[in-house]
Amino acid sequence: MLILTLYCTLISPFRPSLTKPANSLYRHNLTANLETAIRSSSIQQDPSEVLRRLDARILEYSHGEIGWDVFTLEYKVDPPIDTVLDQEATEKYLKLFKHLWQMKRMEKILDKGWMKVTGGARTFLRLPGP
């Protein structure tokens, strides 16, 4: 829930970084972008304990991938919670986050495309006829 709430706020500071090749990303830049996103959103009101555990992460990448393909948010857990949320659960979370992140990205791309199409249709309808 926290992650999806962050999405809209995250897009602005992360967009320039995530369109670059994956090998040009640096974790400290992504972490700074995450801190900026948190400060400019309503989740800054969440307990500092929750926000302290949130971190930007770069997954392993291969040639040709861009930042969108390798970026993820990690939520770090401490004992005793780590007995329930073990490594397998963490890996499943990362896969789920990546899938949701890419779905949201596609939604934004489709929204932008739809706005262009509908804007173009309005312009076409206003053209004087023969």
C-alpha positions as CSV (number, residue, x, y, z in Angstrom):
1,M,0.0,0.0,0.0
2,L,2.8,2.4,1.0
3,I,4.6,1.6,-2.3
4,L,1.6,2.2,-4.5
5,T,0.9,5.5,-2.7
6,L,4.4,6.6,-3.4
7,Y,4.1,5.8,-7.1
8,C,2.7,9.1,-8.4
9,T,5.1,11.1,-6.3
10,L,8.0,8.9,-7.3
11,I,7.6,9.3,-11.0
12,S,8.7,12.9,-11.2
13,P,12.0,12.7,-9.5
14,F,12.8,9.2,-10.9
15,R,11.8,9.6,-14.5
16,P,15.1,11.2,-15.8
17,S,17.1,8.5,-14.0
18,L,15.0,5.5,-15.1
19,T,15.1,6.3,-18.8
20,K,18.9,6.0,-18.8
21,P,20.8,2.7,-19.4
22,A,20.8,0.5,-16.3
23,N,24.6,0.6,-16.1
24,S,24.5,4.4,-15.6
25,L,22.3,4.2,-12.5
26,Y,23.8,4.8,-9.0
27,R,22.1,3.7,-5.9
28,H,22.9,7.0,-4.0
29,N,21.1,9.0,-6.7
30,L,18.1,6.8,-6.5
31,T,18.1,7.0,-2.7
32,A,18.2,10.8,-2.9
33,N,15.3,10.7,-5.3
34,L,13.4,8.5,-2.9
35,E,14.0,10.9,0.0
36,T,12.8,13.8,-2.2
37,A,9.6,11.9,-3.1
38,I,8.9,11.1,0.5
39,R,9.4,14.7,1.6
40,S,7.0,15.9,-1.1
41,S,4.2,13.4,-0.4
42,S,1.7,12.7,2.4
43,I,3.6,9.6,3.5
44,Q,6.1,11.8,5.3
45,Q,3.5,11.7,8.1
46,D,4.1,8.0,8.5
47,P,6.1,6.8,11.4
48,S,9.9,7.3,10.9
49,E,10.4,3.6,11.7
50,V,8.4,2.7,8.6
51,L,10.2,5.2,6.3
52,R,13.6,4.2,7.6
53,R,13.1,0.7,6.3
54,L,12.3,1.9,2.7
55,D,15.2,1.9,0.3
56,A,15.8,2.2,-3.4
57,R,17.6,-0.7,-5.0
58,I,19.0,-1.7,-8.4
59,L,18.5,-5.3,-9.5
60,E,21.0,-7.2,-11.5
61,Y,20.9,-6.1,-15.1
62,S,21.9,-7.3,-18.5
63,H,23.0,-5.4,-21.6
64,G,20.3,-3.2,-23.1
65,E,18.2,-2.8,-20.0
66,I,17.1,0.6,-18.7
67,G,16.4,1.9,-15.3
68,W,12.7,1.0,-15.5
69,D,13.8,-2.6,-15.8
70,V,16.0,-2.8,-12.8
71,F,14.7,-0.3,-10.3
72,T,12.8,-1.6,-7.2
73,L,11.9,-0.5,-3.7
74,E,13.0,-2.6,-0.8
75,Y,11.4,-2.8,2.6
76,K,14.0,-4.0,5.1
77,V,12.7,-6.0,8.1
78,D,14.5,-6.7,11.4
79,P,14.2,-9.5,13.9
80,P,11.8,-11.0,14.9
81,I,9.7,-10.1,11.8
82,D,12.4,-11.6,9.5
83,T,11.5,-15.1,10.7
84,V,8.1,-14.6,9.0
85,L,9.3,-12.5,6.1
86,D,12.2,-14.6,5.1
87,Q,14.4,-14.4,1.9
88,E,11.8,-16.3,-0.2
89,A,9.0,-13.9,0.8
90,T,11.3,-10.9,0.1
91,E,12.1,-12.2,-3.4
92,K,8.4,-12.7,-4.1
93,Y,7.7,-9.1,-2.9
94,L,10.4,-7.8,-5.3
95,K,8.9,-9.7,-8.2
96,L,5.4,-8.4,-7.3
97,F,6.6,-4.8,-6.9
98,K,8.4,-5.0,-10.3
99,H,5.2,-6.2,-11.9
100,L,3.0,-3.5,-10.3
101,W,5.6,-0.9,-11.0
102,Q,5.7,-1.8,-14.7
103,M,1.9,-1.9,-14.9
104,K,1.7,1.6,-13.4
105,R,4.3,2.8,-15.9
106,M,2.3,1.4,-18.8
107,E,-0.9,3.0,-17.4
108,K,0.8,6.4,-17.4
109,I,2.1,5.8,-20.9
110,L,-1.3,4.8,-22.1
111,D,-2.9,7.8,-20.4
112,K,-0.4,10.1,-22.0
113,G,-1.1,8.5,-25.4
114,W,-4.9,8.7,-24.9
115,M,-4.6,12.4,-24.1
116,K,-2.6,13.0,-27.3
117,V,-5.2,11.1,-29.4
118,T,-8.2,12.9,-27.9
119,G,-6.5,16.2,-28.1
120,G,-5.7,15.5,-31.8
121,A,-9.3,14.5,-32.4
122,R,-10.6,17.8,-30.9
123,T,-8.2,19.7,-33.1
124,F,-9.3,17.7,-36.2
125,L,-13.0,18.4,-35.4
126,R,-12.3,22.1,-35.3
127,L,-10.8,22.3,-38.8
128,P,-12.9,24.1,-41.3
129,G,-14.6,21.7,-43.8
130,P,-14.5,22.0,-47.6
